[in-house]
């Protein structure tokens, strides 16, 4: 007999998940116009007030390569300001205890910068470094060999811990590389273990170019949780380039993953190599034929998906959908969320779309209210033998 309860088919199916918002960092890094400091602060703070518990705030790398984040100090100061703490307190949120603020620190100088910010009272709770299983992709992002980077990361984890900051280690090119092509899932499992070996707090498992498919996502995360079965230690980071990422989210849930992240409107992707009217370094030429149609899983749609699966998430979904509509005005173009237009499934229906006159017609023909079949038919449908295509065979 078929099991009709979908969640019972997958023993690791979660009842509660955490969904991080990485819009004002990863989302904005791909934009070719400078997003104002005020907008970054607005969306970061409003997301927290709407229920976000994990916010990626900014990138602490050199502004020469990523000038989008030249305002990193100002944005972090706003997130730690007394005024915002008071707003959070009124919403019964303790910003210092309930929310994790993360900064990206790909290289050691950025880690040192985070430590200085921490000493001054406005630093992050968590910082991020990244390796790719593809050495070519790793070199494009960091400028080092993998061996060099592992030693650097080991030093940085220790100094970050001494300063009171957690380190998330990202493993990228798990399902493929935009430079070298196919990769091995087993390499990513090994890299995850390496991160924990040198002291990382948690791991961001990243599909940075939309290579993932549902079958391989389920296989990979099942391998991960078999080897390292602490769900709070693993975070799923998916990009959307082919409109199939929602099935990968479902596969990750089936495998037992409980932490996800996304961006408003599906913003984000490879760091921009152009800002306003000037070419910049970024990470070189874009990997894509059209850089407008890349980015992360759409935060608004992800929230609706999780919400309608009946999984607890902690967000005010309607408030997040409202923020998504505002984000389109901030960016100045139609983004990729469908949920901000179509909303959540209306369980109460939309009576205003009904055709007038049904009640009068029922009364006129003498049917009973709620009648769904002719009165002289059997109460329950009875399948004939044969039925369907078999019954039409001569």
C-alpha positions in Angstrom: 0.0 0.0 0.0 1.3 3.5 -0.9 2.3 5.8 2.0 0.2 8.9 1.4 2.0 11.0 4.0 4.9 12.4 2.1 6.9 13.4 5.2 6.9 9.8 6.4 8.7 8.6 3.3 11.8 10.6 4.3 12.8 10.0 7.9 14.9 13.1 8.1 12.2 15.4 6.9 12.4 18.5 9.1 9.6 20.1 11.1 11.5 23.4 11.4 14.1 25.2 9.3 16.2 28.4 9.5 16.3 30.6 6.4 19.0 33.2 6.1 18.8 36.4 4.2 22.0 37.2 2.2 20.5 39.9 -0.1 22.5 42.9 1.1 25.8 41.1 0.6 25.5 38.3 -2.0 22.5 39.8 -3.7 24.0 43.2 -4.2 27.5 42.1 -5.1 26.3 41.2 -8.7 24.6 44.6 -9.2 26.3 46.9 -11.7 25.1 50.1 -9.9 25.9 51.1 -6.4 23.1 50.3 -4.0 22.9 53.1 -1.4 24.0 52.6 2.1 20.6 53.6 3.3 19.0 50.9 1.2 21.4 48.2 2.5 20.6 49.3 6.1 16.9 49.4 5.4 16.6 45.9 4.0 18.9 44.3 6.5 17.1 45.8 9.5 13.6 45.2 8.0 14.4 41.6 7.3 15.4 41.0 10.9 12.2 42.7 12.1 10.3 40.3 9.8 11.9 37.2 11.4 15.4 36.7 9.9 17.8 35.1 12.4 20.8 34.8 10.1 21.8 37.9 8.1 24.8 38.2 5.8 25.6 41.9 6.0 28.6 42.8 3.9 32.0 41.8 2.4 35.1 43.0 4.1 37.4 42.5 1.2 39.3 45.4 -0.5 36.9 48.1 -1.8 39.2 48.3 -4.9 37.9 45.0 -6.1 34.4 45.2 -4.7 33.5 48.8 -4.4 29.8 47.9 -3.8 30.9 47.3 -0.2 33.0 50.4 0.5 30.3 51.3 3.1 30.9 48.1 5.1 31.7 49.8 8.3 28.7 52.1 8.1 26.3 49.3 7.5 27.7 47.2 10.3 27.5 50.1 12.7 23.9 50.6 11.8 23.1 47.0 12.5 24.7 47.3 15.9 23.3 50.8 16.7 21.4 51.5 19.9 18.5 52.8 17.8 18.1 49.6 16.0 18.5 47.6 19.2 15.6 49.5 20.6 13.4 48.8 17.6 14.3 45.1 17.9 13.5 45.1 21.6 10.0 46.5 20.9 9.6 43.5 18.6 10.8 41.2 21.3 14.1 40.5 19.4 17.5 40.5 21.1 19.8 41.4 18.3 22.8 40.2 20.2 21.4 36.8 21.1 18.7 36.0 18.6 20.4 37.1 15.4 23.7 36.1 13.8 25.3 38.8 11.7 27.9 37.5 9.1 30.5 39.2 7.1 32.4 37.6 4.1 36.1 37.6 4.7 37.7 35.6 1.8 41.3 36.5 2.6 43.2 37.0 5.9 43.3 40.9 5.7 39.5 40.8 5.7 39.5 38.6 8.7 41.8 41.0 10.5 39.4 43.8 9.6 36.6 41.9 11.1 38.6 41.4 14.3 39.2 45.2 14.5 35.5 45.9 14.0 34.8 43.4 16.8 37.2 45.2 19.1 35.4 48.5 18.3 32.0 47.0 19.2 30.3 46.6 15.8 31.9 43.5 14.4 30.2 40.4 13.1 29.2 37.2 15.0 30.4 35.0 12.2 32.8 35.4 9.2 33.0 33.4 6.0 35.9 31.9 4.0 35.5 29.8 0.9 37.2 26.9 -0.9 36.2 25.4 -4.2 36.7 21.7 -5.0 37.8 22.9 -8.5 41.3 24.4 -8.1 40.7 26.7 -11.1 37.5 28.1 -9.7 39.2 28.5 -6.3 42.2 30.4 -7.8 39.8 32.7 -9.7 38.1 33.6 -6.4 41.1 33.7 -4.0 44.3 33.9 -6.0 45.8 31.0 -4.1 46.3 27.3 -4.4 44.1 25.1 -2.3 47.0 24.1 0.0 47.9 27.7 0.6 44.4 28.6 1.4 43.8 25.8 3.8 46.8 27.0 5.9 45.5 30.5 5.8 42.0 29.4 6.8 43.5 27.4 9.7 45.2 30.6 11.0 42.1 32.7 10.5 39.8 30.3 12.3 42.0 30.4 15.4 42.4 34.2 15.5 38.6 34.6 14.8 37.8 32.3 17.7 40.1 34.2 20.0 38.2 37.4 19.0 34.8 35.7 19.7 33.7 35.1 16.1 32.6 31.9 14.5 33.9 30.8 11.1 31.6 29.3 8.4 33.6 27.5 5.8 32.1 27.4 2.3 32.5 24.5 0.0 31.8 25.5 -3.6 31.6 23.8 -7.0 30.0 20.7 -5.3 27.8 19.9 -8.3 30.0 21.4 -11.0 32.3 24.3 -11.9 31.6 27.1 -14.4 35.3 26.8 -15.3 36.3 23.2 -15.3 32.9 21.4 -15.6 31.9 18.3 -13.7 33.2 17.7 -10.2 33.0 14.8 -7.7 30.6 14.9 -4.8 33.1 12.9 -2.8 35.6 15.7 -3.0 33.1 18.1 -1.4 32.4 15.6 1.5 36.2 15.5 2.1 36.5 19.3 2.0 33.7 19.5 4.5 35.6 17.3 6.9 38.7 19.4 6.3 36.9 22.5 7.4 35.8 20.8 10.6 39.3 19.4 11.1 40.7 22.9 11.3 37.9 24.2 13.6 35.1 25.7 11.4 31.8 26.2 13.2 29.5 25.3 10.3 29.6 24.7 6.5 27.9 26.5 3.7 27.4 23.9 0.9 27.3 26.0 -2.2 26.1 25.7 -5.7 27.5 28.9 -7.1 26.5 28.5 -10.7 23.2 26.6 -10.7 24.7 23.2 -11.6 22.8 21.3 -9.0 19.9 19.0 -9.8 17.5 17.3 -7.4 18.9 13.8 -7.6 22.5 14.9 -6.9 21.4 17.3 -4.2 19.6 14.5 -2.4 22.6 12.1 -2.8 25.1 14.7 -1.6 23.3 15.9 1.5 22.5 12.3 2.4 26.2 11.5 2.2 26.9 14.6 4.3 24.4 13.8 7.1 25.5 10.1 7.1 29.1 11.2 7.7 28.4 14.3 9.9 24.9 14.1 11.3 24.5 17.5 13.0 21.9 19.4 11.0 22.8 22.7 12.6 26.3 22.4 11.1 25.1 22.4 7.5 23.7 25.2 5.3 22.3 24.8 1.8 23.2 27.6 -0.6 21.7 27.3 -4.1 21.8 29.4 -7.2 19.0 29.6 -9.7 20.0 29.7 -13.4 17.6 27.2 -15.0 14.4 27.6 -12.9 15.0 24.2 -11.2 16.4 25.2 -7.8 13.0 24.7 -6.0 13.3 21.0 -6.7 16.8 21.0 -5.3 15.4 22.7 -2.2 12.8 19.9 -1.9 15.6 17.3 -2.3 17.6 18.9 0.4 14.6 18.8 2.7 14.1 15.1 1.9 17.8 14.5 2.8 17.3 16.3 6.2 18.8 19.7 5.7 17.4 22.4 8.0 19.2 25.5 7.0 18.8 27.5 3.8 19.5 31.0 2.5 18.3 33.1 -0.4 18.0 36.7 -1.7 15.1 39.0 -2.4 14.2 38.7 -6.1 16.8 36.0 -6.6 19.5 38.7 -6.8 23.2 37.8 -6.7 25.8 35.8 -8.4 29.4 36.4 -9.5 30.8 39.8 -8.2 30.1 42.6 -10.7 32.9 43.6 -13.1 31.2 47.0 -13.7 29.9 49.6 -11.3 27.9 52.6 -12.4 29.9 54.0 -15.3 33.2 52.2 -14.7 34.7 48.7 -15.3 36.1 47.1 -12.1 38.0 44.0 -11.4 35.4 41.8 -9.8 36.5 38.2 -10.4 37.0 38.7 -14.1 34.7 38.0 -17.0 31.2 36.7 -16.2 30.7 33.0 -16.5 27.3 33.5 -18.1 26.0 34.4 -21.5 23.6 36.9 -19.9 24.5 38.0 -16.4 21.0 39.3 -15.8 19.5 35.9 -15.5 21.6 34.4 -12.7 21.4 34.7 -8.9 20.3 32.8 -5.9 17.1 31.0 -4.9 14.4 33.7 -4.5 13.9 34.3 -0.8 10.2 35.3 -1.2 9.4 32.1 -3.2 11.5 29.9 -0.9 9.6 31.2 2.1 6.2 30.5 0.4 7.4 27.0 -0.6 8.6 26.2 3.0 5.4 27.8 4.5 3.1 25.8 2.3 4.9 22.6 3.1 3.9 23.2 6.7 7.5 23.6 8.0 8.1 26.1 10.7 10.4 29.0 9.7 9.8 32.0 12.0 9.1 34.7 9.3 6.2 37.1 8.8 5.8 35.9 5.2 3.5 38.7 4.1 5.9 41.3 5.4 8.7 39.7 3.4 6.6 39.7 0.3 6.0 43.4 0.8 9.8 43.9 1.1 10.2 42.0 -2.1 8.0 44.5 -3.9 10.0 47.3 -2.6 13.3 45.7 -3.7 12.1 45.8 -7.3 11.8 49.6 -7.0 15.2 49.8 -5.3 16.9 47.8 -8.1 14.9 49.4 -10.8 13.8 46.3 -12.8 11.5 43.3 -12.6 13.2 40.7 -10.5 12.5 36.9 -10.4 10.1 36.4 -7.5 6.7 35.1 -8.6 5.4 35.1 -5.0 5.3 38.9 -4.6 2.8 38.9 -7.5 0.8 35.7 -6.9 1.1 35.6 -3.1 0.4 32.5 -1.1 -2.3 30.0 -1.9 -5.6 31.5 -0.9 -7.0 28.7 1.4 -10.2 30.7 1.8 -10.6 31.0 -2.0 -11.5 34.2 -3.9 -15.3 34.4 -3.9 -15.2 37.7 -5.8 -14.2 35.7 -8.9 -17.3 33.4 -8.7 -20.0 33.5 -11.4 -23.3 34.9 -10.0 -26.4 32.7 -10.0 -25.4 29.2 -8.9 -27.6 29.2 -5.8 -30.7 30.2 -7.8 -29.9 27.6 -10.5 -29.6 24.9 -7.8 -33.0 25.9 -6.4 -34.6 26.1 -9.9 -33.6 22.5 -10.9 -34.4 21.1 -7.5 -31.0 19.9 -6.5 -29.9 19.7 -2.9 -27.2 22.1 -1.6 -23.8 20.5 -1.9 -25.0 17.9 -4.5 -22.2 16.9 -6.8 -23.7 14.2 -9.0 -27.1 13.2 -10.3 -29.5 12.0 -7.5 -30.1 8.6 -9.2 -26.4 7.7 -9.4 -24.6 5.6 -6.7 -23.4 7.5 -3.6 -19.8 6.5 -4.4 -18.3 6.2 -7.8 -17.9 2.6 -9.0 -15.2 1.7 -11.5 -16.5 -0.6 -14.2 -14.5 -3.6 -15.5 -12.8 -2.9 -17.8 -12.4 0.9 -17.5 -10.5 3.6 -19.3 -8.2 2.6 -22.3 -9.0 -1.1 -21.7 -12.7 -0.5 -22.1 -12.1 1.1 -25.5 -10.1 -1.7 -27.0 -12.0 -3.6 -29.7 
